Amino acid sequence: MRLLTALCALLFIFSGSGVEAASFSPAADRVVIAKKRIVIVRTGKLVRDFPTRKRAIINYPSITSGASSAAALRKVRSLLQLKNIFDTSLAEYKSDTWLDEFDYEVNYNKNFILDITFTQSGMGAYPDDHTKHFAINLKTGDLIKARDVFKPSSLQTLAGMADRKLRAEREENLKAVAQDDSTAEDKQNLREQLDGLKFQVDNLDEFSIGDKGITFLYDAGFPHAIQALEPVGRYFFSYAELRSFIKPEGPLGSFAR
């Protein structure tokens, strides 16, 4: 009878938290992702007013298992809810004609790190697209920031390294401005926009993690009319270049050895 009672107690422990308990593996250094696909079919007035905007496709990740704890897994799932990506819910996407496609790409998913990029494209007054990036610590479920990864004393040096790459890209764009057929006033405005760009310590928090190194991400925020001359804003550094700056005890500590 005592054995039967113990078995029932164990069964209750493992089943009490439902799906989450079944999907959590404490040994996992990554998450398991299932792609979910939603096809939005617009009807009624939306289609009558915008007949070419009848459909939109949404692909988004469903995190089925992984991370180092059940609490971390809950936080990852919460971070990656659809409404948290571009501050737009599924109902809002359905009630508007802007969206064409929503998708994602997993850049890195191991060593207790999930790095994922989301994109959405649509049409308003002109075609437009947006990108949102997440680097997540799968041990805690928190977003990874520069101070989590790099030694505090190195941040100014790292910002300077990225800024040199930004300046090189900016110089190439200034040459393109000189050859542009815009008016002298427009060219001057473009030069001022480009001259005002600088990669600073605050920009270090936006970076993508890969197998070979880190890419710092920089959004110049140019208006649509001059986005063609906006810097791409992707500045890659190998782990060999970054090794002396990486915190040995941080999320990327394995790359500092």
C-alpha positions in Angstrom: 0.0 0.0 0.0 2.9 2.4 0.9 4.5 1.6 -2.5 1.2 2.3 -4.3 0.9 5.6 -2.4 4.4 6.7 -3.4 3.8 5.9 -7.0 0.6 7.9 -7.0 2.5 10.8 -5.5 5.1 10.7 -8.2 2.5 10.5 -10.9 0.8 13.6 -9.4 4.1 15.5 -9.3 4.9 14.8 -13.0 1.4 15.4 -14.2 0.4 18.4 -12.0 1.9 21.0 -14.3 0.4 19.6 -17.4 2.0 20.3 -20.8 4.7 22.4 -19.4 6.1 19.6 -17.2 6.0 17.2 -20.1 7.8 19.6 -22.4 10.6 20.6 -20.0 14.0 18.9 -20.1 16.5 20.3 -17.6 19.4 18.9 -19.7 18.5 20.9 -22.8 20.9 23.6 -23.9 18.6 24.8 -26.6 14.9 25.0 -27.4 12.8 22.9 -29.8 10.9 25.1 -32.2 7.8 24.2 -34.2 6.9 26.6 -37.0 3.3 27.8 -36.9 1.7 29.1 -40.0 -1.4 31.4 -40.2 -3.0 32.5 -43.4 -5.0 35.7 -43.0 -7.8 35.9 -45.6 -9.4 39.4 -45.6 -13.1 39.8 -46.4 -15.8 42.4 -46.6 -14.9 46.1 -46.8 -11.2 45.5 -46.4 -11.1 43.5 -49.7 -13.6 45.8 -51.5 -11.4 48.9 -50.7 -8.1 47.0 -51.3 -8.8 44.1 -53.6 -5.1 43.3 -54.0 -4.6 42.9 -50.3 -6.7 39.8 -49.7 -4.1 37.5 -48.1 -1.2 37.7 -45.6 1.0 34.9 -44.3 2.3 34.7 -40.7 5.0 32.2 -39.8 6.0 32.3 -36.1 7.9 30.0 -33.7 6.2 27.9 -31.1 8.7 26.9 -28.4 7.7 23.4 -27.5 10.5 22.4 -25.1 14.0 23.2 -23.9 15.8 25.8 -21.8 17.4 25.1 -18.4 14.3 25.4 -16.2 10.5 25.5 -16.4 10.7 29.2 -15.3 13.2 30.1 -18.1 11.0 28.3 -20.6 8.0 30.3 -19.6 9.9 33.5 -20.0 11.2 32.6 -23.4 7.6 31.7 -24.6 6.4 35.0 -23.2 9.1 37.1 -24.9 8.3 35.5 -28.2 4.5 35.8 -28.2 3.4 37.2 -31.6 2.0 40.5 -30.1 5.4 41.2 -28.4 7.4 41.1 -31.6 6.2 44.3 -33.4 3.6 45.4 -30.8 0.8 44.1 -33.0 -1.6 41.3 -32.1 -3.1 38.7 -34.5 -6.4 40.5 -34.3 -4.8 43.8 -35.3 -3.1 42.2 -38.2 -6.4 40.7 -39.3 -8.2 44.0 -39.1 -5.8 45.9 -41.3 -4.5 45.5 -44.8 -0.9 46.5 -44.3 0.8 43.1 -43.7 2.0 40.9 -46.5 4.3 38.5 -44.7 5.6 37.8 -41.2 8.5 35.4 -40.8 11.5 34.5 -38.6 15.0 33.0 -38.9 16.9 31.2 -36.1 20.5 32.4 -36.2 21.8 30.4 -33.2 20.2 27.8 -30.9 22.6 26.0 -28.6 24.9 26.6 -25.6 21.9 28.0 -23.7 21.5 30.8 -26.3 18.6 31.5 -28.7 19.3 34.1 -31.3 16.3 34.8 -33.6 15.4 37.5 -36.1 11.8 38.4 -37.1 10.8 40.3 -40.2 7.5 41.7 -41.4 6.8 43.3 -44.8 3.7 45.2 -45.9 2.2 48.0 -48.0 0.9 51.3 -46.9 1.6 54.5 -48.9 4.7 52.5 -50.1 6.3 49.1 -49.5 8.0 48.8 -46.1 9.6 46.2 -43.9 10.7 45.9 -40.3 13.1 43.8 -38.4 13.3 42.8 -34.7 16.0 40.8 -33.2 16.2 38.8 -29.9 19.2 37.2 -28.2 18.0 35.2 -25.3 19.8 33.5 -22.4 18.1 30.1 -22.1 19.4 29.7 -18.5 17.4 32.7 -17.3 14.9 33.5 -20.1 16.2 37.1 -20.2 17.4 39.1 -23.2 21.2 39.2 -23.5 22.8 42.7 -23.2 26.3 43.8 -23.9 27.1 44.1 -20.2 26.1 40.4 -19.8 28.6 39.3 -22.4 31.5 41.8 -22.3 33.8 43.1 -19.6 32.6 46.6 -18.6 36.1 48.0 -19.2 35.9 46.9 -22.9 32.6 48.6 -23.9 34.1 51.9 -25.0 36.8 50.0 -27.1 34.1 47.8 -28.7 32.0 50.8 -29.6 35.0 52.4 -31.2 35.7 49.3 -33.2 32.1 49.2 -34.5 32.2 52.9 -35.2 35.2 52.6 -37.4 33.2 50.1 -39.6 30.3 52.5 -39.6 32.5 55.4 -40.7 33.9 53.3 -43.5 30.3 52.5 -44.7 29.3 56.1 -44.2 32.2 57.3 -46.5 31.0 55.0 -49.3 27.5 56.3 -49.0 28.8 59.9 -49.1 30.5 59.1 -52.4 27.1 57.8 -53.7 25.5 61.1 -52.5 28.0 63.1 -54.7 26.9 61.1 -57.7 23.2 61.3 -57.0 20.9 63.4 -59.2 19.2 65.1 -56.2 19.2 68.9 -55.8 22.1 70.6 -54.0 19.9 71.1 -51.0 18.8 67.5 -50.8 22.4 66.4 -51.1 23.4 68.6 -48.3 20.6 67.2 -46.1 21.8 63.6 -46.9 25.4 64.6 -46.0 24.2 66.0 -42.7 22.2 62.8 -42.0 25.2 60.6 -42.7 27.7 62.9 -40.9 25.6 62.7 -37.7 25.8 58.9 -37.4 28.0 57.5 -34.7 28.2 54.0 -33.1 28.2 54.5 -29.3 28.2 52.3 -26.2 24.4 52.4 -26.0 24.3 50.7 -29.5 26.2 47.7 -28.3 23.1 46.0 -26.8 21.8 45.2 -30.3 23.9 42.3 -31.6 23.4 38.9 -33.2 25.2 35.8 -32.0 26.5 33.2 -34.5 28.9 30.2 -34.6 31.8 32.3 -35.8 31.3 35.6 -34.1 29.0 38.5 -33.2 27.4 41.0 -35.5 26.6 44.4 -34.0 23.3 45.9 -35.4 22.9 49.6 -36.0 19.7 51.2 -37.2 20.3 54.7 -38.6 16.5 55.3 -38.8 16.5 57.2 -42.1 13.1 58.2 -43.5 11.8 56.1 -46.4 12.7 58.6 -49.0 16.4 58.3 -48.4 16.7 54.7 -47.1 18.6 53.7 -50.1 21.6 55.7 -48.7 21.2 54.4 -45.2 24.1 52.3 -43.8 23.3 48.6 -43.7 24.4 48.6 -40.1 25.8 45.1 -39.7 29.3 45.0 -38.2 30.8 41.5 -37.7 33.7 40.6 -35.4 35.0 37.1 -35.0 35.4 35.4 -31.6 39.1 35.6 -32.1 38.9 39.4 -32.3 36.6 39.6 -29.3 38.1 36.9 -27.0 39.9 39.3 -24.7 36.7 41.4 -24.3 34.3 38.5 -23.4 33.4 37.7 -19.8 34.5 34.2 -19.0 31.5 33.7 -16.7 29.0 35.2 -19.2 26.7 33.6 -21.7 29.6 33.6 -24.3 32.2 32.5 -21.9 33.0 29.3 -23.9 34.2 31.5 -26.7 36.7 33.3 -24.5 38.8 30.2 -24.0 
